[in-house]
Each structure stands twice: as structure tokens, then as C-alpha cells.
Amino acid sequence: MDKITLYRQHLSTLPVWDEYLMQESGLPGPRSNLELMYAVAAEGDASLFYRYLAHGPETAPVNTPLGFLAMCGTAGLGSLLARGERGVLADLRPLASDPRWRIREAVCMGLQLWGDCDMDALLAEMDLWSRGNLLERRAAAAALCEPRLLTRPEHARAVLRILDDITASLASVSDRKDDSFRVLVQGLSYCWSVAVSALPGEGKALMEKWFSSGDKDVVTIMRDNLQKKRLVRVDAGWVEMSQKRIANRLEELKRRT
């Protein structure tokens, strides 16, 4: 029996969860208890999730047990989406810009719970987020680039298009020292490899378009994706050839500055 199932069973025996969740949160520490978070998302209801979401960044910093309760509430909204409660999107989308990185991750994991049940609906919503602020774009990319959601070619193709649009949008970002831009770049630096691995033929061709970009950040994003082992497993020869192209392009851009 997996951990999530065990946690779900245990939660069903507890009249109040708060103290147990905080004790088992794993925080402060390097890794929060994601299995427990998923169990809460599966077993909880809207009133619980919103009570946990009341713990904002001022009272529940990122690496604290109270912050874990906020994570559970955030992922729980994704569980409500999977149950058909679309109204919670108005509350979930602002959390993509929360200053706490664990909350932003919980947004993506909650959205993936929705994608497990209705990938077409998730794609339609993430298409909207992909035209939002920088952190909303990052949430869209990270939520969609999960291998278990990309088993159907039409879904992978739609995700590649969204990634392409988000990457193109970087050209309009003037303040590249902003932390939100850094977070978006970090996300795109692995997301492309996930989507291309799901649909290699079309994905490689789309990714290659960016190898000759005049934007150093975009070329660096492509370089970082080529370092992911998942792409080497797909086509090691193509990766090796592409890495040489990228290295040459970065050298060209360096000489221009």
C-alpha cells in the first residue's frame, strides 16, 4: 500500500488534522511531506482548504509547519477542480504569484490533479494563464509539463504550443533581474525537455527553432533542457549535435556584447 493511501486511512480516524499535519509536515527541512499533502487534498473539503489558506505569508512563512497547512489548502483547490468545482480557479490563480515558492509548487501539483481528470479543461485554462504575469506563465508551463499528463499526442502537441508561446513572450520582458523572470526561466529550463520527450518528432523541430535565437536567455534555456537525461534517452545523437549548435550560438552572442 502506498504512502498516500496510508495517510488517507489515518486521516479518516482523526477528528482534527491540524496538529498531526504540522508534526508530519517535514518542515522546517529540505523536503515537505508531499504524500501527506496529496492525502489531505484527496480527503479534505472546501471549508478545510480555505481555512488552511487563511495562513498567509506573513503568519505562515515558506519553511514552517503552518506554511505546510497553506500548501495543503492550495493543492486542495486543485482537488476541488477535479471534482468539478470550477469556481475555485478565481482563488487558485493568484496563488501562482504567492511569494512562498512551496505554495507556487502546490499550485502546479493541484492543477495536475485536475489534469488527471480533465486534461482538455486544464489545457484551456493554462492557455489563459500562459498570457498572464511571469509567475502565472511559469505555473502554466510547470503544471502541464508532467509526464503522466502527456501520454496522448494531442495533449503533448498542445503543451508544446503553449511552451512556444511562453518562450516567445520573453522578448517583451525588459526587467530581467526581477525574481519572477528568474523563476520563469528556471521552469522553462526543464519544461521543454518533458514536452519534447512526450512527442519527439514535432518537439525537436519546434525546439530547434530557438537554437538560433538572438536572445541569450532563450538560448540558455534550450542549452539547459539539452542537459536533461530524458532527452538523451530519446535521441542521444540529436542531443550531442544540438549541444554543439547551442555552444556555438552562445559564443556568437557573447562576442556581440
N, C-alpha and C positions, 0 to 999 in steps of 0.2 A: 504494500500500500504506500502511495507516495505521500510526501510531507504535507502537501496542500490538503489532501483528504483527511489525514490525521488531525491537522489543525481544525478543519471544519467540524469534525466529530467532537473535538474537545470544546470548541466554542459553543456548540449546541448544549453543553452541560453547564455553562456559566451564565448566571443571571445578569452580570455586568462584566463587560470585557476590558474596560479601560486599564485597570491596573495590570492585568495579565499581558495585554498588548505592549504596554510600556516596559514591563520587565523582560519580555522576549523580543523586543524591537531590534536588538543588536546595536543600538545607539546609546551613547556615542561609540563610534567604531568605524572601521573601513567599509563594512557592508551591512546594510539594513536587511531585516528578515523579510525578503520578498515573498517567500512561500506563505508566511503568515498574512502579509498584506493581501495576497490573492485570495486567501481563505476568508478574510474579512469582507472583501469585495463580493464574494460569492454568497456569503451568509447574511450580510447586513442589509439594512433597508435605508430608505431615503432619510428618515429622521436621524439615524445614526451617522450617516455620511455627512450630513450638513452640520451636525453637532461637532464632528471632528474637524470639519473645515473652518469652524469658528476659531480654531487655533491658528492665527495668522503669524507672519514672520516676526512680528515684534515679541510675541509671547512664546512662540514655538520655533526657535531657530532650527537651521537645517539638520544639525547633527545631534538632535536631542530626542528623547522618548516622546515628548509632546509633538515634535515635528513628525514622528512616525505616525501618530494618530492622524495628522493632516494628510500624510501620504495615503493612508487607508481610505480617508474620505475622498481623496482625489481619484484614486483607482476605482472606488465605489461608484463614482458618477459614470465611469465607463461601463460598469456592470449594469447600471440602470439603463444606459443606452442600448445595451444588448437585450434588455428586457422590453425595449420599445418605448422608453420614456425620453423622447427626443427633446423635450423642453429643457433638460439639464445642460444642453450644449451652451446655452447662454451663460451658465456658471462655469463650465469647464474651460471654455476658450480663454478667458482672462488668466486662468491658472497656468497657461502655457508661457506667460510672461512673469510668473512669480519669481522673486529674487532668489528663492531656495532651489538649488539645482535638483534636489531629490523630488521636490514637488513637480518640477518640469518633467522629470523622468516618469513619475507616476501618471502624469497626463498621457504620455505616449503609451504606457502599458495599459492604461484604462481604455484608450482608443483601440488598441489591438484586441481587447476583449470584445469590443463592438465589431471589429473586422472579422473575428472568428464566426460571428453570427450573420453579418450582413456586410460583406466586403464592398459591394457596389455602393451602399449608402456611405460607408467610410470614405471611399474614393471621392464621391461627390462633395462631401464636406471638406475633405483635405484639399480639394481643388480650390475651395474658397480660402482656406487658411494659407495656402501657398502664395496668396496675393496680399497677405496681411503684413504685420510688422515682422522684424527679423526673427524674433523668437517663435512667432506663430509659424513662420516658414520652416524653421528648424523642427518644430513639433510635427508638422505635416510630413516632412521627409523621414524623421525617425520613426513615427508611428507606422508608416507604410512599409518601410524597409525592414521587414521582419520575415525571414524565410518561410515560416509556416503560412503566411498570408499570400505568398506569391507562387502557389502551385499551379495556377491557371494562367496560360499565356496572355489572355486579355487583361488580367489584373496586372501582371508584370509590365505589360506594354503601357498601361495607363500610368503606372508608377514612374516608369522611365520618362514619360512625357512631363509629368509634374516635376521630376528632378531637373529635367532640361530647362523648364521654365524658371525654376528657382535659381538655377545656376546662371541663366541669362540675366536675372534680376540683379545680380551682384554688381553689374556695371553701373547701376544707378546709386550705389551706396558711396557716399562721399566720406563719411567718418569711419574709417576702417580701424581706428583704435578703440572704438566702442566695444564694450564687452559682449554685447548682443551679436555683433558681427563675428567676433571670435567664436562664440558658441555655435553659430550657424555654420561657419567654416568647418569646425570640428565635426559637426554632424554630417555634412556633405562629404567629408573626407573618408567616411566608411560606407555611407548610404549607397553611393553609386556601385560599389563592389557587390552589394547584396542584390540590387536590382539586375545588374548585368549578369550575375551568376544564375539568376532565375530565367533569363531569356538571352542567352549569349549572342546569338546571331545578330539580332537587332540592337541589343545593348552595346556590344563592342563598337558597332558602327556609329552609334549615337555618341558614345564616349569619345571616340577618336576625333570627332568634330572639335572638341575642346582642347586637343593637344596643341593646336597651333594658335590658341587664343593669345591676344596681346595683354591679357590681364594676369599678372603674376600669381595672384591668389587663386584664380581658377586653375591655372596650370599646376600649381602646388596641390590643389585638391585632387586633381587627376593622378598626380605622382603618388600621393598617399594611398589612394584606392588601389593602385597597381601593386602596392606592397602587401596587400591582404592575401593571405594564403588561399582564400576561397577562389580568387581569380586565377591563381597559379594552378589550382586543381582543374579549373575549367579549360584553360589553354595556356600552358607554360610558355610555349613558343611565342605566342602573341604578346604575353606579358613582357617577356625579355625584349622583344623588338620595340614595344611601346615605351618601355622604360628608357631605352636609348634615345628615342624621339623626344621624350619629355626632358631628359637631361640636356640635350642639345638646345631645346627651346628655352629652358630656364637660363642657360648660359647666354643665349642671344638677348634675352630680356635684361639680364644683369649688365651686359655691355651697353645697353641703351640708357641705363640710369647713371 
